[in-house]
Amino acid sequence: MTIELQWAVPVPEDLADLEPTLERVARACLDAEGIVGAGFAVRIVDADEIHALNRETRGIDRPTDVLSFPTVSYPQGRTARSCPKRLAREYDPTMGCVNLGDCVINLQRAREQAEEYGHSLNRELCYLTAHSAFHLMGYDHMNEEDRAKMRDMEEKALNSLGITREPATPSYDELFRLACEAMQNSYSPYSHFKVGACILTDQGHTFKGCNFENASYGATICAERCAASCAIAAGERRFVAIAVVGSTAAAWPCGICRQVLREFSDTDLPVIVGQYGQGYTVKTLGELLPEGLTPQDIGVDVNA
Ligand code: THU
């Protein structure tokens, strides 16, 4: 593992999948710098804890979004890739790699910033982790030149994961259009009811699906679960919107699909449903499935 995720606050339900996401971010940052065999701790704290840390370590008496505590002291103008000896001294046998230090993130501030920028909390945590990772590797933003260098590295790392600064969040119209596109591939020789779906994930990616039927009718797969399968196969497990279109009527998701969506979405998931050529209506998943079963309900920690 590249990161060691520590929670100093209760783990929010919408962040159940944070660890693998931040793991990918950390790896991308190390790759961008060109170093291997290193890792760092990511500690998620509340505003009070980061406020205290900011006061004690920097003499700044207010909370902030993220603090970085590098183990290595990098000489002026040098970063991790040009300091192999200094890094080697920080080998940590319990981590099994070089310990670059600690990244401490204020969850409350991250939530506020996510809202401000109009992207998901997950995405904001990716930015903060990447920013901190480069601090832990000797980057800084004290002057304009350094700031630009650090920013380039952050972009290089995040772009390699498809995480871009201004995610062009597709509109409901766009998701519905993509669902209509997917509907064209429907295989429905029995019902003649074509369905298309498009899922938007918290990484800003879209996954399309269509229904495909079977001579053994019960083996039919709905468009929603087809799209969900594509997202899961791509390693994306948090859904933030879904559009569904039916060829001759609005294709309201069936009960099984509602329950499948609940596994990977919050109850506020917008479900955009309509008929081809007729526009759509939007309801939340919570409205369609008020008491859906979740892993927590049966005492399962899906990340354990
Ligand atoms: N179907 C879907 O793909 N999604 C829905 O939301 C409702 C139903 C499919 C299954 C089957 O191929 C056809 O529509 C008729 O039920």
Residues whose N, C-alpha, C, O or C-beta is under 5 A from the ligand:
A	BS01	THU	S191 F193 V195 N211 E213 T220 I221 C222 A223 E224 A251 W252 P253 C254
